[in-house]
């Protein structure tokens, strides 16, 4: 049995994608014109336009009005999940700031904190009762003034209420681990669940996503624990083409069996 041939538009997409990912076509390089692609492949204008639209949706190319299509600069910030909150690295800057600076970009962020009652799903994540009060902080992070991350953070006020770190952005200590350390709450682990999905309309607006350049995001549900107690949970959203997530997982030491 022979495999089914891919649709014509997919053949164009696969070819150009491979040339971009291999580096044959580098950031800033101009793609062949639609007419040149038609001549090369012998396909209709509709098929070529559809292929280019798909490449834009993947974030691989961008269209410039009156000029053509170009390979996008895909330099991404690197988020190293294992080491970002290790105590030996905690200082006066946030993990996001370190990510940005490591990529040669200037970090900044916007934040707004409000006390709200926990919804049933949020209460389940934090191990509290629905209606218990939490501090909800909405963040928008920017690198070189480009929106690059959103986050909604929730902390039970039974833990931080009335302490100097009750409002996450109003004190001198930055970062969840360092703030909790300062009030005697020792975070010892975190759990992250990662999915990719289409951007919600408000996320697309806040992240300034171009519908032609990709409307998908990486969504991370993260929860910090001190023992069995959840002390913070957050929903973090990254534009698919602007961030690279790196996870380093320790493995238990090997011990010989038998004997």
C-alpha positions in Angstrom: 0.0 0.0 0.0 1.4 3.4 -1.0 1.1 6.4 1.4 -1.2 9.1 0.4 0.4 12.2 -1.1 0.0 15.3 1.0 -2.2 18.2 -0.3 -0.4 20.6 -2.6 -0.4 23.5 -0.1 1.2 21.2 2.5 4.0 20.3 0.1 4.9 24.0 -0.2 4.6 24.5 3.6 6.8 21.5 4.3 9.5 22.6 1.8 9.7 26.2 3.1 9.5 25.1 6.7 12.4 22.7 6.3 14.5 25.4 4.6 13.8 27.8 7.5 14.4 25.4 10.3 17.6 24.1 8.7 18.9 27.7 8.4 19.0 27.7 4.6 16.6 30.6 4.9 17.7 32.7 7.9 16.1 35.5 10.0 15.3 38.5 7.8 15.7 36.6 4.5 13.1 37.3 1.9 11.0 34.4 0.6 10.5 33.8 -3.1 7.5 35.9 -4.3 4.1 34.3 -4.8 4.7 34.4 -8.6 8.1 32.7 -8.2 6.5 30.0 -5.9 3.7 29.4 -8.5 6.2 29.0 -11.2 8.4 26.6 -9.2 5.5 24.4 -8.0 3.0 24.9 -10.8 0.2 25.5 -8.3 -2.5 28.1 -8.2 -2.4 31.4 -6.5 -4.9 30.2 -3.9 -2.7 27.2 -2.9 0.4 29.4 -2.6 -1.4 32.0 -0.5 -2.8 29.3 1.7 0.7 27.8 2.3 2.1 31.2 3.2 -0.8 31.9 5.6 0.0 28.6 7.4 3.7 29.6 7.7 2.7 32.9 9.2 0.3 31.2 11.6 3.3 29.0 12.8 5.3 32.2 13.4 7.9 31.3 10.9 7.4 34.2 8.5 6.0 37.7 8.5 4.5 39.7 5.7 5.6 43.3 5.1 3.2 45.4 3.2 4.3 46.2 -0.3 7.6 44.2 0.2 6.8 40.5 0.5 7.3 37.7 3.1 10.4 37.4 5.3 11.7 34.8 7.7 10.9 36.0 11.3 13.6 36.5 13.9 12.8 33.5 16.2 15.2 34.5 19.0 13.3 33.4 22.1 13.8 33.9 25.8 14.8 30.7 27.7 12.9 29.8 30.8 14.9 27.2 32.8 12.3 25.8 35.1 14.6 23.7 37.3 17.0 26.5 38.3 15.0 29.6 38.1 13.9 29.6 41.8 16.8 27.9 43.5 17.6 29.9 46.6 21.3 30.3 45.8 20.3 32.4 42.8 17.7 34.6 44.6 18.7 38.3 44.7 17.2 41.6 43.9 15.9 40.6 40.5 13.0 38.4 39.4 13.4 35.1 37.5 11.8 36.8 34.5 14.4 39.7 34.7 17.2 37.1 34.6 15.6 35.3 31.6 15.4 38.6 29.7 18.9 39.8 30.6 20.4 36.5 29.6 18.8 37.0 26.1 20.2 40.6 26.0 16.8 42.2 26.4 15.5 44.9 28.8 12.9 43.5 31.2 9.9 45.3 32.6 6.4 44.3 33.9 3.0 45.6 34.9 1.2 44.3 37.9 -2.2 44.8 39.6 -3.1 43.0 42.9 -6.6 42.6 44.4 -8.2 40.5 47.1 -10.9 38.2 45.7 -12.9 35.1 47.0 -11.6 31.9 45.6 -13.7 30.1 43.0 -14.3 26.4 43.4 -11.6 25.4 40.8 -9.1 27.8 42.3 -9.9 26.6 45.9 -9.3 23.0 44.8 -5.9 23.9 43.4 -4.9 25.7 46.6 -6.5 23.2 49.0 -8.8 25.9 50.6 -12.5 26.4 50.8 -14.5 28.2 48.0 -15.0 31.8 49.0 -11.8 32.0 51.1 -9.9 35.2 50.3 -6.8 35.1 48.0 -4.5 37.8 46.6 -4.9 37.8 42.8 -2.1 39.5 41.0 -2.3 40.0 37.2 1.1 40.5 35.5 2.1 41.5 32.0 5.8 41.0 31.3 7.7 42.8 28.5 11.2 42.4 27.0 12.4 45.4 25.1 8.9 46.7 25.4 7.4 43.7 23.6 4.8 41.7 25.6 6.2 38.3 26.2 4.4 36.7 29.1 1.1 37.0 31.1 0.5 35.6 34.5 -2.4 35.4 37.0 -1.0 34.6 40.5 -3.1 33.5 43.5 -1.9 33.4 47.1 -4.1 32.3 50.1 -4.4 35.3 52.5 -4.3 32.8 55.4 -0.6 32.6 54.6 0.4 36.1 53.5 -2.4 38.3 54.9 -1.1 40.9 57.3 2.5 40.2 56.5 5.0 42.5 54.7 4.6 40.5 51.5 0.8 40.5 51.4 0.9 42.6 48.2 3.5 40.9 46.0 4.8 44.0 44.2 4.8 46.5 47.1 7.8 45.2 49.1 11.6 45.0 48.5 11.6 41.2 48.1 11.0 39.9 44.6 9.9 36.4 43.6 7.5 33.9 45.3 10.2 31.7 46.9 12.1 34.7 48.4 8.9 36.3 49.6 7.7 33.2 51.3 11.2 32.6 52.8 11.0 36.0 54.4 7.8 35.1 56.4 9.1 31.6 57.4 7.3 29.6 54.7 9.8 27.3 53.0 8.7 26.3 49.5 10.2 22.9 48.7 8.7 22.0 45.4 6.5 23.1 42.5 4.3 21.4 40.0 3.8 22.6 36.4 1.3 21.4 33.8 2.1 22.6 30.3 -0.2 22.7 27.2 -0.4 24.5 24.0 -3.7 26.1 22.9 -5.2 28.9 20.8 -5.0 32.3 22.5 -8.1 33.7 24.1 -9.1 37.1 22.7 -8.0 39.1 25.8 -4.6 37.2 25.7 -4.1 38.0 22.0 -4.8 41.6 22.7 -2.5 41.8 25.8 0.3 40.0 24.0 -0.2 42.0 20.8 -0.4 38.8 18.7 -0.8 39.2 15.0 -3.5 36.9 13.6 -1.4 36.4 10.6 1.7 35.6 12.6 0.4 32.9 15.1 -2.4 32.9 17.6 -1.3 30.0 19.7 0.2 30.1 23.2 2.0 27.9 25.7 -0.1 27.7 28.9 1.5 26.7 32.2 -0.5 25.9 35.4 2.1 26.2 38.2 1.6 25.6 41.9 4.2 26.1 44.7 4.1 23.9 47.8 5.6 24.1 51.3 5.2 20.5 52.4 1.7 19.5 51.6 0.4 23.1 51.6 -0.1 25.0 48.4 1.1 28.6 48.9 0.7 30.0 45.4 -0.8 28.9 42.1 -0.5 30.7 38.8 -1.7 30.5 35.2 1.2 31.6 33.0 0.8 32.3 29.3 3.6 32.6 26.7 3.3 33.5 23.0 4.3 30.3 21.2 7.0 31.9 19.1 8.7 34.1 21.8 9.7 31.7 24.5 11.5 28.3 24.9 10.8 26.3 28.0 13.7 24.1 29.4 13.2 21.5 32.1 16.0 19.8 33.9 14.9 16.9 36.1 17.1 15.3 38.7 17.1 11.5 38.8 17.4 9.5 42.0 20.9 8.1 42.6 21.4 4.6 41.3 22.1 1.9 43.7 23.0 -1.7 42.7 20.4 -4.3 43.3 20.9 -7.7 44.9 23.8 -8.8 47.0 
